[in-house]
Amino acid sequence: MSPDSTEANLWKIEETSWTSGADFARSVTRDDAVFVFPYPAGILSAEASFKGLEGGEPWRSVTFHDRSFTRQGPVAVLAYKAEAERNGETLYTALCASTYVDDGDGWRLMSHQQTPAAMAEAGA
């Protein structure tokens, strides 16, 4: 896979993870992944994060702004501002970072972090 196709593939995985629910997210995430979400969720294991997604409605769509892609060997980091919506309304805006590792079985999510934009703008 060329570097450009790796980047495009990871952005597609990231977008689909937002909009497809727990089963897809589980399929592209390492078992030992760590998630950092705003309070009250906090720091979660992969399994705890998936349980939070189960039964919930995935985001209808998500748009990424201010995209950044960095790769060093088998590790790649995506950083971006996300605007996610359900029912035609933007409900959530956050600064996000996801780290992927090519562990021999393809690229898999190792960590994901979200900071709500309101908190980032307030310096909280």
C-alpha distance (Angstrom), angle and dihedral (degrees) to the residues before:
residue distance angle dihedral
M1 . . .
S2 3.82 . .
P3 3.81 119.6 .
D4 3.82 91.4 -108.8
S5 3.80 92.6 51.1
T6 3.82 90.4 47.3
E7 3.78 90.4 55.9
A8 3.81 93.3 46.1
N9 3.80 90.8 46.8
L10 3.81 92.9 51.3
W11 3.81 92.4 49.2
K12 3.82 89.0 51.5
I13 3.82 91.3 49.2
E14 3.81 89.4 49.1
E15 3.79 93.3 50.9
T16 3.80 93.2 45.4
S17 3.81 90.2 49.7
W18 3.81 88.9 60.0
T19 3.81 95.4 47.6
S20 3.81 106.7 33.0
G21 3.79 107.3 57.1
A22 3.79 136.6 -131.9
D23 3.81 101.0 -37.3
F24 3.79 94.2 57.9
A25 3.81 93.2 41.0
R26 3.81 90.2 51.7
S27 3.83 90.8 51.5
V28 3.83 93.5 57.4
T29 3.82 99.4 37.1
R30 3.79 130.5 87.6
D31 3.81 115.2 -121.3
D32 3.82 89.8 -122.3
A33 3.82 95.5 50.2
V34 3.80 120.9 134.8
F35 3.81 126.1 -142.9
V36 3.80 125.5 -162.3
F37 3.80 112.6 -162.1
P38 3.79 132.8 170.3
Y39 3.78 118.4 -84.4
P40 2.99 130.5 -49.6
A41 3.83 92.7 32.6
G42 3.82 94.6 47.9
I43 3.80 122.7 161.8
L44 3.81 112.1 -1.3
S45 3.77 137.8 -180.0
A46 3.79 117.5 -124.5
E47 3.81 92.2 -101.7
A48 3.81 93.3 49.3
S49 3.80 89.6 49.6
F50 3.81 91.9 51.5
K51 3.80 91.2 49.5
G52 3.79 87.6 55.3
L53 3.81 89.9 54.3
E54 3.81 96.0 47.0
G55 3.76 113.1 100.1
G56 3.79 91.5 8.4
E57 3.76 124.6 111.1
P58 3.81 112.6 -106.0
W59 3.77 118.2 -129.6
R60 3.80 110.4 -83.0
S61 3.79 91.0 -138.3
V62 3.78 140.5 -11.9
T63 3.78 130.9 -158.0
F64 3.80 122.4 -158.4
H65 3.81 121.0 -147.5
D66 3.81 132.1 -178.6
R67 3.81 91.1 21.6
S68 3.78 119.6 -163.3
F69 3.81 125.5 -173.9
T70 3.79 124.5 -172.0
R71 3.79 126.6 174.1
Q72 3.77 131.5 -174.8
G73 3.80 112.4 176.1
P74 3.81 109.6 -62.3
V75 3.83 94.2 -4.4
A76 3.81 125.6 82.3
V77 3.80 130.0 177.8
L78 3.79 126.2 -157.6
A79 3.81 117.7 -164.7
Y80 3.79 123.6 -179.4
K81 3.77 149.8 134.5
A82 3.82 110.8 -100.1
E83 3.78 127.2 -155.7
A84 3.79 109.8 -169.6
E85 3.78 126.2 -174.8
R86 3.76 144.1 -173.2
N87 3.80 124.6 -168.0
G88 3.80 93.3 6.6
E89 3.81 95.6 -59.1
T90 3.79 127.5 108.0
L91 3.77 102.7 -122.2
Y92 3.76 103.0 167.4
T93 3.78 135.2 32.3
A94 3.80 119.1 -179.3
L95 3.77 144.0 159.1
C96 3.80 107.0 -120.9
A97 3.78 141.4 -173.6
S98 3.79 127.7 -170.3
T99 3.79 126.7 -174.2
Y100 3.79 119.7 -154.6
V101 3.79 127.7 -168.5
D102 3.79 126.5 -159.8
D103 3.79 96.1 -139.6
G104 3.80 96.9 175.4
D105 3.82 92.6 -87.0
G106 3.79 93.4 72.4
W107 3.79 131.8 -85.6
R108 3.80 113.5 -31.3
L109 3.78 131.4 178.7
M110 3.82 113.4 -103.8
S111 3.80 100.1 173.3
H112 3.78 141.0 0.4
Q113 3.80 128.4 -169.5
Q114 3.81 131.8 -174.7
T115 3.80 130.6 -168.6
P116 3.81 114.4 -175.4
A117 3.81 108.4 -120.3
A118 3.81 92.0 -126.1
M119 3.81 89.7 59.2
A120 3.81 92.3 45.7
E121 3.79 92.2 50.0
A122 3.82 91.9 47.9
G123 3.80 91.7 49.4
A124 3.81 90.5 -121.9
